[in-house]
């Protein structure tokens, strides 16, 4: 064979092998993994490598456990704060060095890393996703290893408890409350909403505030089960029975809640974000095209940042025929099953969600503390957020059985059709009931 | 080496060299294409949830396919809703993009046209722009007070009622039927009560929703550039003497186009329509950015359903089965299309 050809071939092959292998070994935190990290994460890397380098060369480098904490990016202030906390953890623990990875397209990335058998050591888990992860045996229950578990609000503990087992601690939470535009209430000559409002008060105010000729509505509502469900609970209804064996969306309470929610839109007192030139309700509220919105505390920094001129306040959601209810959305720090460094990972989780860590994390007034013992000091600092925090007492967790995404999709799409008059509320509930029954029987 | 026995020495050496040079490509192709395809076929026959390691998945034979195709339930309904949406998408986009890109190619091929290269570049531009960027831009255009509504309002002297395009689940055929008083309330029972594959007949004949139509228009706009370039290359391949001969025989411009250009473009036409069919049946990115399958699942396409099942519903096995079905659908359509266009047109 031609010698030159052979050399060329070998070179090509070697080149490809090198290129192929270079992308592979990203399970160990090496600089090669950098392209996938956000700026914040890259900064972490620089920070974390420092202490290691300063230690006496020799024994240390082999014994130091490297941890990865993976999450999604939120506001700059929160990202920076979390990084500071990780830095503090690293300086307090010479044998463990944690690294923060804030990644885009989080769900996909987490799922593939779990399936690939090399998950991060600690990662965010949304309460809605938890049942799927538990069903897949993907996460370790660390409830017994947590500090002062009873201090967490019971509702939030429930969000991460399945079949009596607490899987992971809530890192923070959000609840739904009613945001209202003070100027628009003043202009309409209405009293501001109060915490003891009822559905009728809400509906009457929405009617009075609507000026559809000028494209202004009393309220902005989206075709979203995550909002409608608050009315379902307020009506005294539920999605499933207590032990989650059968669906209960065929109840008169569900019908009442659905009629009320859809009725607000059908009667023209509320509009969807898209009809108000907005991507989500918060934007429509900020543009002052709707006098009331029903969002979580994430709307506050958004409004302060994007619409600083809006004169608004927050009040707890009105009570329905079945009493007060709201939704809580919460995320926990999970540790994977078969974790490489289980104890060190739990130590990091305890550091972040212990009383001190929780205080440091929630001190910005953006995330709310999940520990009841921090309530008073936190409220002293952020009194205007009290309606959100109060929700912790009577909120329902945003969590169902594995596979409930199908039910969620069915309700969302049904609400959308009902808003447009393409279907009836009875039909929406019937479909959701059927799909839910199918999911529960899988 | 015994790879090429029975061939003369020099040829054999060339053959060996050829294979050697192809080795890298074959390796890359295997790792990134062939192995994933085999894996997808395998996973489509498992109950893999996409979270646990794939080795833990149980082999369940054709159960996923049965669930999708024959078992009444939300998974069957979702698949056939997606099939319906995607088919409306293809039926709208493929003819539109083929006709418009052919017209554009003919226009920019005119020797008399000035600023020819300017127009060629302009028409091609959307094809090389990131589809995510274009999708975000169109989201603004399709807002209730957005550009599209404003233009339509101006053109109709204010008669056009602004709509929020991307939030409108009404089907175009349903809207047309409603002008004749036929709505879901007045439609005969056999339309609303009878279901085919979990989707009521009334929904099958919905037509593309307003939201899907918006995406169809955008998709046409972004793809005609590429199709135009292909047509342009083919047009310039048609020898001039054919036209000259026709002109001497007194053929008009129209009959030259109909009797010379179109027949000569037939292989290209097959190619463009095939590309169009494959592209439309696989549409994903614009859906992901603009609508996430909403409003009311009217922009749920097959490719997007694959993603939803794999990453939102923890049913990777089911998603893989849908992906395989999508492949079969595209393959069948291409074969049918090839039959219609004529086998001599095969590229």
Boltz contact constraints between the chains, C-beta under 6 A:
constraints:
  - contact:
      token1: [A, 5]
      token2: [B, 17]
      max_distance: 6.0
  - contact:
      token1: [A, 9]
      token2: [B, 20]
      max_distance: 6.0
  - contact:
      token1: [A, 12]
      token2: [B, 24]
      max_distance: 6.0
  - contact:
      token1: [A, 16]
      token2: [B, 24]
      max_distance: 6.0
  - contact:
      token1: [A, 108]
      token2: [B, 311]
      max_distance: 6.0
  - contact:
      token1: [A, 111]
      token2: [B, 50]
      max_distance: 6.0
  - contact:
      token1: [A, 111]
      token2: [B, 51]
      max_distance: 6.0
  - contact:
      token1: [A, 114]
      token2: [B, 51]
      max_distance: 6.0
  - contact:
      token1: [A, 115]
      token2: [B, 50]
      max_distance: 6.0
  - contact:
      token1: [A, 117]
      token2: [B, 53]
      max_distance: 6.0
  - contact:
      token1: [A, 132]
      token2: [B, 314]
      max_distance: 6.0
  - contact:
      token1: [A, 136]
      token2: [B, 49]
      max_distance: 6.0
  - contact:
      token1: [A, 136]
      token2: [B, 51]
      max_distance: 6.0
  - contact:
      token1: [A, 136]
      token2: [B, 52]
      max_distance: 6.0
  - contact:
      token1: [A, 138]
      token2: [B, 51]
      max_distance: 6.0
  - contact:
      token1: [A, 272]
      token2: [B, 167]
      max_distance: 6.0
  - contact:
      token1: [A, 274]
      token2: [B, 164]
      max_distance: 6.0
  - contact:
      token1: [A, 274]
      token2: [B, 167]
      max_distance: 6.0
  - contact:
      token1: [A, 275]
      token2: [B, 144]
      max_distance: 6.0
  - contact:
      token1: [A, 275]
      token2: [B, 164]
      max_distance: 6.0
  - contact:
      token1: [A, 277]
      token2: [B, 143]
      max_distance: 6.0
  - contact:
      token1: [A, 277]
      token2: [B, 144]
      max_distance: 6.0
  - contact:
      token1: [A, 277]
      token2: [B, 145]
      max_distance: 6.0
  - contact:
      token1: [A, 405]
      token2: [B, 312]
      max_distance: 6.0
  - contact:
      token1: [A, 405]
      token2: [B, 313]
      max_distance: 6.0
  - contact:
      token1: [A, 406]
      token2: [B, 74]
      max_distance: 6.0
  - contact:
      token1: [A, 413]
      token2: [B, 296]
      max_distance: 6.0
  - contact:
      token1: [A, 413]
      token2: [B, 297]
      max_distance: 6.0
  - contact:
      token1: [A, 416]
      token2: [B, 169]
      max_distance: 6.0
  - contact:
      token1: [A, 416]
      token2: [B, 295]
      max_distance: 6.0
  - contact:
      token1: [A, 416]
      token2: [B, 296]
      max_distance: 6.0
  - contact:
      token1: [A, 417]
      token2: [B, 169]
      max_distance: 6.0
  - contact:
      token1: [A, 417]
      token2: [B, 296]
      max_distance: 6.0
  - contact:
      token1: [A, 435]
      token2: [B, 74]
      max_distance: 6.0
  - contact:
      token1: [A, 438]
      token2: [B, 73]
      max_distance: 6.0
  - contact:
      token1: [A, 438]
      token2: [B, 74]
      max_distance: 6.0
